[in-house]
Amino acid sequence: MYHILIVDDEARIRSIVRKYAEFEGHTVTEAGDGMEAVSLCRRETFDIIILDIMMPELDGFSACREIRKISNTPIIMLSARGEEYDKINGFELGIDDYVVKPFSPRELMLRVEAVMKRVKRTAEEPGEKNQIIELDNGGLRVDLTARIVYVDGERVEMSPKEYDLFFYLLRNRNVALTRERLISEVWGYDFYGDARTLDTHIKLLRKTLGKYSDYIVTLRGVGYRFEEQK
């Protein structure tokens, strides 16, 4: 079971999430604003953080930025808005998932479990010889094992989920991948009609890849494919 930090200025939201989390056997700590959350993260260790965006004192984005300076604890961000800007900002800061209010507490717990399973799976992966993929005569060079990407000789940084999505596309290159399959395999939970989260990450990934972005092909009405031969 996990130690969960719930950060939201609405006591009702914290109470609902706590109820479902404790029912499933998790330990819960609450924070009413971003300042309190950062302070708690400096003193304690949590398995996962559920963090609201709109809060007094210190908003969720700023709190996430401060937490990331001291911890890589997985973060699920909550927002009353489903605007793409919020999602992009959150994912660029390194959050692991994004849930729009109002949400199903049961779905939130499923997402907590999915994120933690992915984190555990990554930690348990055995060491292996570096697997390197080079495309366009080395213009795009990817070290899958070390999670390092070079674009025209320059190392580029991605959010954790961008890496996961990009590497899954690479490992399944030239294969048509449905949105449902990508959500299930990369995010680790059943498809909830959250295709916009996937599309946002594809947009971020294309921006990072620059002139190599056209390797990622949109399959209208289906999903995406990483085409090795352009």
MIDOFI-163422 format. One line per 8 residues: number of its first residue (from 1); for each residue x, y, z of C-alpha. Coordinates in steps of 0.02 Angstrom, whole numbers, plus 50000, padded with zeros to 5 digits. Layout:
<rs>
NUM = X,Y,Z; ... $
</rs>
This chain:
<rs>
1 = 50000,50000,50000; 50053,50179,49971; 50079,50338,50071; 49981,50469,49972; 49994,50658,49992; 49830,50743,49943; 49848,50929,49907; 49689,51030,49880 $
9 = 49618,51188,49959; 49444,51110,49960; 49421,51006,50118; 49277,50913,50036; 49388,50852,49894; 49524,50797,50015; 49394,50705,50120; 49323,50611,49970 $
17 = 49493,50558,49905; 49550,50509,50081; 49395,50402,50105; 49426,50301,49946; 49614,50291,49973; 49600,50229,50151; 49465,50106,50100; 49594,50027,49984 $
25 = 49721,50021,50125; 49828,50172,50085; 49897,50297,50212; 49848,50478,50178; 49924,50646,50225; 49831,50807,50180; 49891,50981,50132; 49776,51130,50104 $
33 = 49891,51229,49989; 50051,51220,49889; 50163,51296,50023; 50110,51163,50148; 50137,51027,50017; 50316,51083,49979; 50354,51094,50165; 50288,50917,50193 $
41 = 50390,50849,50048; 50547,50923,50125; 50514,50830,50288; 50430,50669,50234; 50435,50541,50095; 50278,50499,49997; 50244,50364,49867; 50132,50476,49761 $
49 = 50060,50652,49765; 49886,50705,49708; 49903,50892,49676; 49770,51021,49633; 49816,51167,49518; 49709,51311,49583; 49760,51344,49764; 49801,51494,49874 $
57 = 49976,51535,49935; 50061,51430,49801; 49973,51356,49650; 49995,51177,49592; 50116,51218,49450; 50231,51316,49566; 50219,51182,49700; 50261,51047,49572 $
65 = 50412,51147,49514; 50476,51160,49694; 50441,50978,49733; 50535,50922,49577; 50691,51010,49644; 50697,50889,49791; 50598,50736,49739; 50548,50627,49591 $
73 = 50391,50567,49680; 50254,50529,49552; 50125,50669,49537; 49945,50662,49477; 49878,50838,49445; 49696,50889,49472; 49615,51033,49381; 49440,51106,49367 $
81 = 49487,51152,49188; 49528,51037,49045; 49624,51167,48946; 49768,51105,48842; 49883,51239,48911; 49864,51169,49087; 49902,50993,49027; 50054,51046,48927 $
89 = 50120,51151,49071; 50096,51007,49193; 50175,50876,49084; 50324,50988,49046; 50350,51004,49234; 50359,50815,49246; 50189,50761,49312; 50138,50581,49281 $
97 = 49951,50602,49249; 49815,50733,49239; 49635,50718,49299; 49497,50845,49264; 49369,50890,49399; 49238,50829,49430; 49316,50657,49433; 49269,50483,49489 $
105 = 49364,50440,49650; 49368,50260,49591; 49449,50311,49427; 49575,50418,49522; 49624,50267,49627; 49644,50163,49469; 49760,50296,49400; 49860,50297,49562 $
113 = 49881,50110,49547; 49929,50122,49363; 50062,50255,49396; 50135,50156,49541; 50141,49995,49440; 50236,50085,49303; 50358,50159,49429; 50386,49990,49509 $
121 = 50409,49904,49340; 50539,50032,49288; 50634,50012,49452; 50638,49823,49434; 50697,49817,49254; 50862,49722,49250; 51018,49806,49186; 51054,49770,49003 $
129 = 51171,49820,48865; 51122,49990,48797; 50998,49976,48654; 51031,50116,48531; 50926,50166,48381; 50993,50286,48249; 50889,50363,48110; 50928,50485,47970 $
137 = 51113,50441,47970; 51124,50472,48157; 51030,50637,48154; 50907,50560,48276; 50997,50450,48402; 50907,50364,48544; 50981,50265,48688; 50829,50167,48749 $
145 = 50917,50094,48900; 50989,50257,48966; 50835,50358,48912; 50939,50483,48815; 50887,50566,48651; 50999,50666,48534; 50934,50776,48394; 51073,50825,48272 $
153 = 51203,50792,48405; 51115,50894,48540; 51041,50805,48690; 50857,50849,48715; 50757,50835,48875; 50584,50760,48887; 50458,50737,49025; 50448,50560,49097 $
161 = 50288,50523,49002; 50360,50591,48839; 50503,50467,48857; 50382,50325,48891; 50274,50368,48740; 50421,50398,48622; 50508,50236,48669; 50347,50137,48651 $
169 = 50323,50209,48476; 50504,50167,48434; 50493,49989,48496; 50336,49967,48390; 50394,50066,48237; 50301,50038,48074; 50153,49969,48173; 49984,50058,48176 $
177 = 49945,50093,48359; 49769,50138,48413; 49738,50275,48540; 49663,50145,48657; 49820,50036,48648; 49937,50183,48676; 49838,50244,48827; 49831,50069,48899 $
185 = 50014,50025,48870; 50096,50192,48907; 49982,50261,49043; 49939,50091,49113; 49751,50104,49134; 49597,50064,49033; 49544,50190,48902; 49426,50322,48976 $
193 = 49403,50427,48821; 49556,50529,48873; 49626,50542,48697; 49666,50726,48722; 49800,50681,48848; 49881,50570,48717; 49865,50702,48581; 49944,50832,48696 $
201 = 50094,50720,48725; 50111,50687,48538; 50113,50875,48509; 50248,50897,48642; 50348,50753,48570; 50341,50823,48393; 50398,50993,48457; 50547,50910,48544 $
209 = 50596,50809,48390; 50595,50963,48279; 50630,50921,48097; 50614,50736,48137; 50435,50756,48199; 50364,50686,48037; 50423,50513,48088; 50265,50513,48195 $
217 = 50119,50492,48076; 49939,50526,48125; 49818,50390,48072; 49651,50479,48066; 49517,50391,48164; 49642,50262,48226; 49795,50329,48315; 49978,50347,48271 $
225 = 50124,50257,48189; 50311,50287,48199; 50370,50266,48020; 50552,50216,48009; 50555,50254,47822; 50499,50430,47783 $
</rs>
